[in-house]
Amino acid sequence: MVESSTKIDWDFFELQIAYHCTFNDTYLATISDHLELRFIGNSDVKSYLNIILDFYQKNTALPSATEIKTYLSDDNLKTSYKNVVIQFKTIDSEYNEDELLANTEQY
């Protein structure tokens, strides 16, 4: 891959990861074994992704919103879920798959 002079906002990209893990089963399948949550800086995104990844590892499927909500067992998880989902409104659902995977690998 050619080095790019464009810098990436990794904080915002963490939200991209969460968004695409929620709605893109191919993306989730591709990264689920490689994503290390210890590198996620945003605690809300980390909590949210933990639920998504745990569900995916058990069921090999994307969880629905209802299934995610089932695992919101305390107020902190509920707040994290709410904070992440509200931020999804700032994301354009169209994202070049190659770019997404390349950025995820860099991350």
N, C-alpha and C positions, 0 to 999 in steps of 0.2 A: 504494500500500500504506500502511496506517495504521501509524504508529509504535507499536511495542509497548514497554511498560515492562519486559517480561521480557528478561533478558539471556541470551545464548546462550554456552555453554561452547565456544568455537571449537576448542580442542584436542580435545575429544571429538567435535565435529562433523567434524573432519578424518577421524576414524575412520569416521564415518557415510558420508562421501563414498566412502572406500575400500570399505566394505561394500557399498554400493549399486552401485558400479561393478563389483563382483565378481558380483553376483547379479541385477541389474536392467538388462537390455539397453536398455530404453527410456530409463532415466535416463542410462546411459553414452552413448547416441547423442545425447541432448539436451545434455550438458555437455562432451563430448569436445573440441569445437573451442574451448571457452571457458575451460576450467580451466587456470590457469597454475600449474604446479608450484612456481614460485619463491615463491609465497605460502604453501605448505604448510610449517608450522613443524616438524612431527615428521619427522625424517629417515627413520625406518622407513616411515612412511606415504608419504612422497615417493618413496622407492625402489620401494615396492610399486606405487604408482599409475603410476610411469613404465613399469613392465613392462606393466601392464594397458592403458594408453593406447597404447603402441607396438604392442602386439599388435592392439588394436582398429583402429588406423589402417591396419595392413597387411591385416587380414582382415575388417574390418567385422563382427566377431562377438566375443562374450564368450569369453575364454580359459577352458579348464577348469583345474582344479587341476594336472593333469599338464602342461598346456601352460605354465602359469606356472612350474612347477618346472623346466622345460626351460631357462628363461632365468635361473635362479639360478646364475650362472657363477662366483661367488666367495663366500667365507665371509660377507662383509658383507651381500650380498643374501640369503643363506640365513637369516642372523640377523634381518634386517628382515622377511622373509616370516614367519618363525616368530613374531616379536613381534606383528605385525599380526593374523595369523590367531588367535592365542591371545586377543587382545582382542575378536575378533568374538563371543566367548561372552557378552560384556557387553551386546551390542546386541539389542534387541527387533526382530525381523524386520518387524514391522508398523510402518509409518511413513506418515503421510498424505502422499500424493504432492504435493499443492499446497504443503504446509508444507515438504517436502523441497526442492522447487524454489525456493520463496521464500527459504529459508535459504541455499541454494546461491548464489542471485543476490546476497544480502547479503554472503556470504563473499567 
